[in-house]
Amino acid sequence: MSTGIIFDIKRFAIHDGPGVRTTVFLKGCPLRCWTCHNPEGQRRDVDMFLRPDRCTVCGDCLSICPPNAISLNDHTVLVDRESCDICGECVETCLTGALEIAGREATVAEVIEEVERDTIYYDEGGGGVTFSGGDPLHQPRFLVDLLEECKRRDIRTAVDTSGCVPRAVVRTVAEWADLFLYDIKLMDNERHRQFTGASNRRVLQNLRWLSEQEAHVRIRLPLIPDVNADETNIRATGAFVSSLPTRYPVDILPYHSIGADKHERLGRTYRLPEAKAPSDAEVADAVGILEGFGLDVTVRGESHAFK
């Protein structure tokens, strides 16, 4: 059995697939989306979180840091991220949690042991475990081993992915996953490159292949004003999804800004600081356009009242 790098396990999740679920977050992603709400999942390696609001400027972490990557100002600890080797010495010293490591190595057995604590809650509503990230397909060997072990224990599985990976990876994972939660962000390739850092060619081709195999898929559309909430993109999305051999439902996920604070904690720049959540009218417009293509549409996984 392989090992992998995870950064969180969320219990009793209700928006990561059907029923009550345990969501396991794997590190690594082929995209660099401007509005990523889990930026600590982008890199395969571990990251250092800094929470200035928790820092008491006690200075205990300064002397313990082997590469001397830590300093203080009047308000908080500062981390020289080029020098920091993320050894974790400062994290163990920090009693307030101002310093935190995002990511840890885990075995398949360790993950499954945590998942199995929740199996009693899975029966109602078809719950199970969801592998998310980052993008779990960025650690394909670890993901497949997890899926195989879940299958052996009759635990239902879902895989949350952007689909921006080689076809061989999708083909192998599809043999074991019960459900894909599949993101479509932008239909125009150049705009997709601009806002995610990669082409959408693999995204669309892999989704069509899954449809041809009649794989179980729920498409998810993050709705972000001034990025992809325009009528042109929504219509292009509806036209593509409705053209697939298997007709899949679409779940609209209205933008939220939770990722902005996480970017700051990681010492990164949030590239859409002025972005706002879509209005009810914008969500309703997107729902109406997609339903006009004969698609079954939900909002945050639930039925809506838009007509």
N, C-alpha and C positions, 0 to 999 in steps of 0.2 A: 504494500500500500504506500502511496506517495504522501508527501507533506506539501503544504502550501502556506501562503501568507493570507491571513484574514485580519480585518480590522474591527469587526463588531459582530455580535449575534443579538438580534432583536426578537424578543418573545412576544407572543400575542399580537402579531401584526395583522391588520385587517385590510390593508390596501396593497398587498403584494401578491395577489392571486385570490382564488376562492377560499372562503372560510377563514378560520383562525390559523395563522401560520407562524412558523419560526423562520426568520430571514437571516441568512448567513452571508456576510459581506466579504467578498474576496478582493484583494488588492490587484491593481493593474487594469488599464483601459487603453484601447487604441485611439480614443478621442480625447480632445481637450476642449470640451464645450465651455463657452463663455459663462454660462449660467449653471455650471455643474453644482449640484447640491451636496455631493459627496467628494469634494476635491481630494480628501485624504485617501481616496481609493484610486486616484489616477496613476500614481507611480507604483511599480511592483514592490519596491523597497519600503521599509518603514519610514515614517515621517515624524517630525517633532511638532507637537501642538504647543502653542504658547497662549495662555489665558491671562492677559494683563490685569483683568479685574480681580483675579484671585491672589495676585502677588502682594505680599506684605513688605517687600524690599528688605527681607531679613539678611540676605547675603549668604545664607548657608550653602547655596549651590555654587558659589564662585570658587571656593577652594577645592571642591570635590571634582571639578570638571577637568579631566586629563588633558584635552587639547586647549584649555583656556579660552573656550568659545563663548563664555558668558560674561556679561558686564551688567551694571545697574545704572539707571538714572534716578531721578527723584521719585519716580512713580512706579517703575516696574523693572523686571529683569529683561535683558536684551540678549538675543542669541545670534551669534555670527554663524549663519547657516552654511557658509562655505567651509568653515573650520570644524563645525560640529560633526562628530562621527556617530551620533545617536547611540552612544553606548548605554545610556539609561541611568548613569550614576546620579545625575542631577534629579531625575524623576523620583528616584528612591529617597532622596534627601528632602524633596519639597513636600512639606506636610499639608499645604493648602491646595495642591493640585494645579498650580499655575503652569507647571510643565508636565506634559503627558506625551507618551509615545503612541502613535497611531499605527497599529500593525503588529502582528505576532505570528510566529511559525506555529502551525498546528498540524497534527496528524489526522487522517481520516477517522480513526477511532475516537480521538478527542472531540471532534466536531459531532460525530454521530451520537456520542454519549450525551452531549448537551441537547441535541435535537430530540432524543428519545424521552427526555423529561417532559416534553409537551405532547406526546402522542395521544394522551387521554383526551386532549381538546380538539383533535383533528377530525374526528368522525362527523360531527355536525357541520354541514356546509361544505364538505369535501376539502377540508383543510390539509395542510402538510408543510413541507419545507420549501422555501424559495431561496435560490442561490442568486445573489445580486452582487453589486460592487460599487465602484469600478464596473468592470465587465467580467463576469466569471469565466467567459470563454477565453480570456487572456491567460488563464491557468488551466489549459484543457485537460492535462493528465490528472491533476488533482480533482477537477470538477467531475470527470468521468468516473473516477474511483468513488467519489462521494455519491454520485447518482446510482452506481452499481450497488453500493452497500444499502442505499435507501430502498432500491428495488427488492433486494434480498429480504429486507425487513418489512416490506409492504407499506412503506411510507411514500405518499404521493409527493411528486416533485414538480417544481416550476423553475425555469431559468430566465432571469431578467437580463436582456442583452440588447446591444445596439446592432448586432449582426455584422459588424465591420471586421470580419475575420476571414481567413481562407475557407473555401467551401469544405475542405476535408475536415476541418474542426466542427463545422455545423453538422456535417453528415454523421460524424462519430457521436456527438452529443445527442443528436436526434434519436439515436437508437435507444437511449436510456431515459431521456426527459419525458415526463408526462405532458408538460405544457411549456410553451415559450411565451414570455411577456416581451414583446418585440417593439422597440422604439423606432418610430419614424419621425425625424425632426424637420427636415427640409427636402423638398423635391428637386429644387434647382441645385445642380451640382456645385456651381461656383459659390453660391451662398452657403451651401453645406460646408464647403472647404473653409470659407471665411469664419463661420461661427463654431465649427467643431475641429478644424485642423486636418480633416481628411475628406476624401471623396465619398459620395454616397453610392458608388457603383456596386460595391460588395453588399451594402445594406439592402438594396432593392433586389439584386440578383439572388441573394440568399433567401430573402423572404419569398420570392417567386418559387424557388426550388422547394422550400418547405411546403408551400401551398400545393405544388404538384405532387408531393408525397402525402398530402392530406394530413400533415402534422397538426397537432392542436396548438393554435396560436391565438393570443389576444394582442392586438396592435395597440400601442400606447402613443399618444400624440401630446408631448409637452407643449402647452399653448403659451407662447411668449410674445407679448405685444412688441412690435417693432423688430421682431426677428422672424417669426413664422405664422403669426396670427392673421396675416392679410388674406383677403379673399382668393387671390391668385394661388397661393400656396395651399390653402385648404381645398380648393377645387381640384388642384393637381393631385393632392393626396387622395381625395375621394375617388377620382378617376382611376388612379393606379390600384388602390385597394379593391375597388369593385371589378377590376379587370382580372384579378387573380382567379385561378381555377377553383380554389376553395374560398368561399366568402367568409371573411373573418370579422368579428366585432371590433369596434374601435373605442378605446377609453381615452377621453380627454383629461389631461392633467394640467390644470391651471397653474401657471408659474407662481412660485413663492421665493422669497429672498433669503431663505435660511442658509444658502451656500455662501452668501456674501461674508458673513462673520467667520465662517470656516476658512475662507481664503486668507483673511487677515491673520488668523491664528497660525497659518502655515507660512506666513511671510510672503504671500503671493498677492497679485493685483486682481481684483474682481473687475472684469472688463465691461460690465454693464451696471455700474453703480446706480444709475437713474431708473433702472427697469422697475416696473410696477406690475402687480397682479392684474390679469385681464378683468374687465368689468363683466357683470352678469350679461350685459347686452352682447359683448364680444364672444363670450362663451356660447350664448344662445345662437348667435350667428353661425359659429363654427358647427354647432350641433345640427342646425337646420341645413347647412350646405352638405354635410356628410350624409345626413338622412335622405337628402335628395338623390343620393346615389344608391339608395336602397340598403344602406348599412345600418346595422344595429349599433347605437351609440350610447355610451354611458359617460358620466362625469365622476372622476375619482372612484370608479368602480361601482357606482350606484346609478340607478335610474334617475331621470331628471324630469322637471316639470315644464321644460321649454316646449312650446308648440309653435 
